[in-house]
């Protein structure tokens, strides 16, 4: 079938859309073979050949030369084969080129379907290729729909869908169609029809990217985020560091009157954020990571394991509700941390590394002095009350009339 105009248009389309010509031809051949079998339902072995240079479609039927014919659609006798060409022998294959009825219409419909399919595939592949560069980035997305488990979002200017799985949804957040939210692109999977862009609102990477947007010192390289530990919707601990002694890393992240950290907290729906100064000394880092609790000492007990000692009255604060504070500190530092109160640790001899922020003896002396001052104040108050009572009684006695 001569169709040079079709191939000319096809070549222009391939160049415009960036479709590989050879790949398209192979796909079209397979589609035409399937279309022929569906249309004619014949038993013959038929295959379609395409010559884009000549602008020709060819249908070819194959028959095997046999001594005794059992299937006339696929076989031909030696006698009949040699009548066509005396050189044919048993076991040879004879290829007969033909044009079936209405095949032009079938070829046109099939070609149209294949072109549309290829265009959709190419558009999807290009989109996923662009999205693969966004893996690990923060993007704005619009909630499209919500099923029983997953939240589906659309990205601006991208004909592609993102999926937020249950584990990527914050337990303190609710989502509704048309909501515009910021999401962390956790993974881009390009696997044909099963291609997916997985996004998250629970990833520690979300917090990191939000701070990068709010704090210019981070994007400038003056402040570095060393690690982030997070329990989404509840609390995050973030360790930061600056090699420039002139830069206040914590202050930069907090911002004027807390403006920068509050912007992140608002985006996360009120999630608490502890900003901690990283230290290359792991024991000192552990002490800081247990903030807001005061740490008396940290003792290494094994490979990446340590005991942190806190004042007796601060034990519950250091551990946190349901162990959250200690658990996040362990994730942040990468160490296994056992938290003990001072009285217990002292008996066990676990006071090897004492932090600069806490002096146990001074703390105890201060508490004792405060108690003495409190007792003095109480004694003074009691004495004053007693003198006032006596004076009042005397006044009453003088004012009372004498009995005659």
QUIRA-V656637 format. One record per residue. N is the residue number from 1. SS is DSSP state (alpha for helix, beta for strand, coil for the rest). Layout:
BEGIN
n->{N:N}
ss->{SS:SS}
END
This chain:
BEGIN
n->{1:2:3:4:5:6:7:8:9:10:11:12:13:14:15:16:17:18:19:20:21:22:23:24:25:26:27:28:29:30:31:32:33:34:35:36:37:38:39:40:41:42:43:44:45:46:47:48:49:50:51:52:53:54:55:56:57:58:59:60:61:62:63:64:65:66:67:68:69:70:71:72:73:74:75:76:77:78:79:80:81:82:83:84:85:86:87:88:89:90:91:92:93:94:95:96:97:98:99:100:101:102:103:104:105:106:107:108:109:110:111:112:113:114:115:116:117:118:119:120:121:122:123:124:125:126:127:128:129:130:131:132:133:134:135:136:137:138:139:140:141:142:143:144:145:146:147:148:149:150:151:152:153:154:155:156:157:158:159:160:161:162:163:164:165:166:167:168:169:170:171:172:173:174:175:176:177:178:179:180:181:182:183:184:185:186:187:188:189:190:191:192:193:194:195:196:197:198:199:200:201:202:203:204:205:206:207:208:209:210:211:212:213:214:215:216:217:218:219:220:221:222:223:224:225:226:227:228:229:230:231:232:233:234:235:236:237:238:239:240:241:242:243:244:245:246:247:248:249:250:251:252:253:254:255:256:257:258:259:260:261:262:263:264:265:266:267:268:269:270:271:272:273:274:275:276:277:278:279:280:281:282:283:284:285:286:287:288:289:290:291:292:293:294:295:296:297:298:299:300:301:302:303:304:305:306:307:308:309:310:311:312:313:314:315:316:317:318:319:320:321:322:323:324:325:326:327:328:329:330:331:332:333:334:335:336:337:338:339:340:341:342:343:344:345:346:347:348:349:350:351:352:353:354:355:356:357:358:359:360:361:362:363:364:365:366:367:368:369:370:371:372:373:374:375:376:377:378:379:380:381:382:383:384:385:386:387:388:389:390:391:392:393:394:395:396:397:398:399:400:401:402:403:404}
ss->{coil:beta:coil:alpha:alpha:alpha:alpha:alpha:alpha:alpha:alpha:alpha:alpha:alpha:alpha:alpha:alpha:coil:coil:coil:alpha:alpha:alpha:alpha:alpha:alpha:alpha:alpha:alpha:alpha:alpha:alpha:alpha:alpha:alpha:alpha:alpha:alpha:alpha:alpha:coil:coil:coil:coil:beta:beta:beta:beta:beta:beta:beta:coil:coil:coil:coil:beta:beta:beta:beta:beta:beta:beta:beta:beta:beta:beta:coil:coil:coil:coil:coil:coil:coil:coil:beta:beta:beta:alpha:alpha:alpha:alpha:alpha:alpha:alpha:coil:coil:coil:coil:coil:coil:coil:coil:beta:beta:beta:beta:beta:beta:coil:coil:coil:coil:alpha:alpha:alpha:alpha:alpha:alpha:alpha:alpha:alpha:alpha:alpha:alpha:alpha:alpha:alpha:alpha:alpha:alpha:alpha:alpha:alpha:alpha:alpha:alpha:alpha:alpha:alpha:alpha:alpha:alpha:coil:coil:coil:coil:coil:beta:beta:beta:beta:beta:beta:beta:beta:beta:coil:coil:coil:coil:beta:beta:beta:beta:beta:coil:coil:beta:beta:beta:beta:beta:beta:beta:coil:alpha:alpha:alpha:coil:coil:coil:coil:coil:coil:coil:coil:coil:coil:coil:beta:beta:beta:beta:beta:beta:beta:beta:beta:beta:coil:coil:alpha:alpha:alpha:coil:beta:beta:beta:beta:beta:coil:coil:coil:alpha:alpha:alpha:alpha:alpha:alpha:alpha:alpha:alpha:alpha:alpha:coil:alpha:alpha:alpha:alpha:coil:coil:coil:coil:beta:beta:beta:beta:beta:beta:beta:beta:coil:coil:coil:beta:beta:beta:beta:beta:beta:beta:coil:coil:coil:coil:coil:coil:coil:alpha:alpha:alpha:alpha:alpha:alpha:coil:alpha:alpha:alpha:alpha:alpha:alpha:alpha:alpha:alpha:alpha:alpha:alpha:coil:coil:coil:coil:beta:beta:beta:beta:beta:beta:coil:coil:coil:coil:alpha:alpha:alpha:alpha:alpha:alpha:alpha:alpha:coil:coil:coil:coil:coil:beta:beta:beta:beta:beta:beta:beta:beta:coil:coil:beta:beta:beta:beta:beta:beta:coil:alpha:alpha:alpha:alpha:alpha:alpha:alpha:alpha:coil:alpha:alpha:alpha:alpha:alpha:alpha:alpha:alpha:alpha:alpha:alpha:alpha:alpha:coil:coil:beta:beta:beta:beta:beta:beta:alpha:alpha:alpha:alpha:alpha:alpha:alpha:coil:coil:coil:coil:beta:beta:coil:coil:coil:coil:coil:alpha:alpha:alpha:alpha:alpha:alpha:alpha:alpha:alpha:alpha:alpha:alpha:alpha:alpha:alpha:alpha:alpha:alpha:alpha:alpha:alpha:alpha:alpha:alpha:alpha:alpha:alpha:alpha:alpha:alpha:alpha:alpha:alpha:alpha:alpha:alpha:alpha:alpha:alpha:alpha:coil:coil:coil:coil:coil}
END
